[in-house]
Amino acid sequence: MLQCSQCEFFVRGPGNQVGFRCDPFSTIKESECLIKWQLIKAGELAHHMVRMVQAYEATVKMYERLAPLQEKMFRHMEREIDDYDEAEQWKYGSLEEGEEEDEEEDHDENDRPGFSV
């Protein structure tokens, strides 16, 4: 069996890191090479998964830190909208007043002399 360190596709990088330039579809020399290649890829995938989980946890921590600020912003925006609605209320009046005005107009039209329906 050929040792990986003796293979032409073996690369030792800085910090004594091991690297492989093997292509499982064309450059595999022995059946054991494919098994080693699969183990290496599984290890890389596990490392990527760990990094993704760490990134997710960091995002959740940031959201937890922003939550109180977000709540304050929502309350402030609600107050601003309520103040705006209150300030604009004179234009439209309340709904109850509007309904009363409509009923009064209906009565006035029917009460006029010479008006028949």
LOPA-905766 format. One record per atom (N, C-alpha, C): residue in one letter; y, z, x. Coordinates in steps of 0.001 Angstrom, whole numbers, padded with zeros to 6 digits, always signed. Layout:
% LOPA-905766
aYZX...
END
This chain:
% LOPA-905766
m-001167+000000+000834m+000000+000000+000000m+001242+000000+000888l+002189-000813+000523l+003452-000953+001256l+004382+000201+000889q+004907+000859+001914q+005871+001932+001677q+007238+001325+001378c+007998+001990+000518c+009317+001466+000133c+010234+001331+001336s+010162+002275+002268s+011048+002232+003440s+010758+001016+004325q+009597+000420+004221q+009240-000751+005005q+009544-002057+004275c+009927-001980+003008c+010169-003174+002202c+011532-003778+002525e+011656-005092+002405e+012926-005780+002683e+013978-005521+001603f+013554-005035+000422f+014491-004776-000671f+014963-003322-000705f+014534-002533+000274f+014913-001134+000379f+016234-001030+001134v+017137-000183+000625v+018436+000013+001278v+018721+001502+001324r+019126+001956+002512r+019537+003354+002627r+021049+003355+002786g+021731+004023+001841g+023184+004021+001817g+023783+005226+002500p+025086+005355+002365p+025772+006505+002975p+025303+007802+002323g+025261+008836+003109g+024789+010118+002594g+023295+010138+002392n+022598+009215+003051n+021135+009149+002996n+020631+008817+001586q+021437+008118+000807q+021023+007706-000528q+020070+006527-000428v+019094+006530-001315v+018098+005475-001346v+018481+004468-002414g+018402+003192-002075g+018698+002150-003040g+017659+001040-002959f+017468+000375-004085f+016490-000704-004146f+017164-001935-004743r+016890-003068-004166r+017390-004331-004700r+016247-005112-005347c+015239-004404-005767c+014065-005038-006375c+014426-005623-007736d+013811-006736-008033d+013901-007322-009366d+012481-007291-009928p+012264-006557-011015p+010897-006401-011508p+010267-007707-011980f+011046-008755-012156f+010499-010018-012649f+010204-011017-011534s+010752-010750-010333s+010517-011758-009297s+010185-011191-007921t+010703-010021-007550t+010538-009568-006161t+009571-008403-005988i+008848-008024-007008i+007893-006923-006883i+006693-007418-006065k+006377-006652-005028k+005293-007062-004136k+003956-006434-004508e+004000-005197-005026e+002759-004510-005382e+002926-003853-006753s+001826-003531-007380s+001885-002919-008710s+002548-001535-008656e+002371-000827-007563e+003006+000483-007417e+004524+000355-007358c+005004-000773-006878c+006449-001005-006813c+007067-000983-008215l+006353-001571-009156l+006858-001595-010535l+006926-000181-011114i+005933+000627-010828i+005928+002013-011318i+007090+002791-010697k+007281+002626-009381k+008402+003307-008718k+009737+002820-009293w+009849+001526-009521w+011087+000955-010069w+011371+001545-011454q+010329+001686-012272q+010505+002270-013603q+010948+003734-013516l+010378+004481-012572l+010787+005878-012393l+012242+005974-011953i+012633+005095-011060i+014019+005102-010581i+014972+004786-011736k+014665+003777-012523k+015517+003402-013663k+015565+004521-014707a+014441+005188-014935a+014424+006305-015885a+015326+007431-015379g+015297+007690-014084g+016176+008704-013495g+017641+008334-013626e+017953+007043-013417e+019335+006587-013573e+019795+006729-015022l+018921+006389-015951l+019278+006516-017360l+019508+007980-017740a+018677+008856-017194a+018848+010284-017469a+020183+010770-016912h+020548+010293-015733h+021830+010669-015130h+022995+010168-015994h+022896+008949-016497h+023942+008405-017374h+024024+009203-018675m+022885+009611-019182m+022864+010400-020409m+023561+011738-020192v+023306+012373-019069v+023950+013648-018752v+025465+013453-018678r+025909+012371-018052r+027353+012102-017959r+027957+011858-019335m+027235+011173-020211m+027738+010926-021563m+027865+012235-022343v+026891+013113-022201v+026938+014408-022885v+028113+015229-022360q+028338+015208-021051q+029464+015931-020480q+030789+015380-021004a+030896+014073-021097a+032121+013459-021618a+032331+013843-023081y+031259+013855-023858y+031349+014249-025263y+031796+015701-025390e+031205+016580-024588e+031580+017994-024635e+033041+018184-024240a+033514+017433-023253a+034921+017519-022860a+035826+017048-023997t+035407+016017-024709t+036182+015523-025846t+036239+016567-026950v+035120+017201-027229v+035080+018238-028264v+035986+019403-027874k+035974+019802-026605k+036850+020883-026148k+038317+020509-026345m+038650+019256-026056m+040035+018818-026222m+040427+018846-027696y+039532+018402-028572y+039809+018449-030010y+039989+019889-030482e+039203+020800-029943e+039342+022210-030313e+040692+022754-029877r+041169+022317-028729r+042476+022761-028252r+043600+022143-029084l+043402+020934-029567l+044440+020253-030337l+044462+020654-031805a+043399+021250-032308a+043292+021571-033736a+044446+022444-034234p+044819+023533-033552p+045938+024342-034059p+047250+023557-034094l+047482+022763-033085l+048694+021945-033056l+048692+020928-034188q+047546+020364-034449q+047416+019401-035542q+047712+020060-036883e+047200+021270-037071e+047455+021996-038314e+048945+022266-038485k+049616+022678-037405k+051054+022913-037475k+051802+021636-037836m+051379+020532-037235m+052032+019251-037534m+051834+018873-038998f+050643+019056-039533f+050384+018727-040939f+051230+019589-041866r+051313+020891-041573r+052133+021775-042407r+053598+021358-042358h+054078+021027-041169h+055465+020587-041017h+055709+019290-041796m+054785+018360-041686m+054926+017092-042419m+054904+017332-043925e+054037+018210-044399e+053988+018522-045825e+055312+019124-046288r+055896+020028-045474r+057195+020608-045831r+058268+019529-045890e+058250+018620-044913e+059239+017539-044898e+059102+016654-046138i+057882+016329-046501i+057653+015487-047687i+058088+016221-048950d+057763+017509-049039d+058182+018287-050204d+059706+018363-050285d+060358+018578-049144d+061827+018618-049134d+062409+017282-049560y+061830+016203-049094y+062306+014874-049470y+062128+014651-050973d+060964+015017-051489d+060713+014859-052921d+061692+015690-053745e+061968+016911-053272e+062909+017777-053967e+064308+017167-053951a+064694+016601-052813a+066018+016000-052696a+066144+014745-053558e+065064+014022-053752e+065089+012792-054535e+064846+013024-056020q+064555+014257-056388q+064193+014551-057767q+065354+014275-058732w+066600+014438-058290w+067743+014209-059174w+067796+012769-059660k+067237+011846-058848k+067253+010432-059249k+066329+010173-060430y+065209+010818-060417y+064174+010515-061399y+064040+011583-062466g+064525+012754-062217g+064358+013851-063144g+062907+014276-063182s+062645+015316-063948s+061245+015726-064050s+060572+014888-065130l+059306+014851-065134l+058557+014063-066113l+058781+014590-067534e+058908+015896-067685e+059107+016467-069009e+060429+016013-069603e+061486+015986-068800e+062779+015524-069287e+062712+014059-069677g+062028+013267-068917g+061905+011840-069196g+061179+011591-070502e+060160+012380-070770e+059413+012223-072019e+060283+012609-073213e+061084+013668-073075e+061955+014099-074161e+063008+013040-074463e+063557+012416-073412e+064562+011379-073611e+063973+010194-074363d+062746+009806-074031d+062100+008686-074719d+061911+009004-076195e+061501+010236-076526e+061291+010626-077917e+062614+010627-078680e+063704+011105-078046e+065014+011120-078692e+065487+009711-078998e+065259+008771-078080e+065659+007383-078296e+064909+006790-079478d+063628+007104-079616d+062841+006591-080740d+063388+007115-082065h+063763+008379-082108h+064291+008966-083336h+065653+008371-083682d+066492+008127-082697d+067818+007582-082953d+067725+006198-083565e+066801+005378-083082e+066661+004013-083593e+066195+004027-085046n+065315+004926-085386n+064784+004991-086754n+065766+005629-087737d+066660+006455-087243d+067579+007166-088114d+068824+006341-088463r+069044+005224-087852r+070242+004427-088126r+070177+003847-089538p+071315+003873-090248p+071317+003315-091588p+071191+001805-091541g+070529+001251-092480g+070357-000196-092570g+069270-000730-091674f+068546+000145-091027f+067469-000310-090142f+066157-000165-090884s+065448-001242-090990s+064147-001149-091652s+063072-001687-090737v+061951-001088-090843v+060841-001492-089991v+059919-002400-090745
END
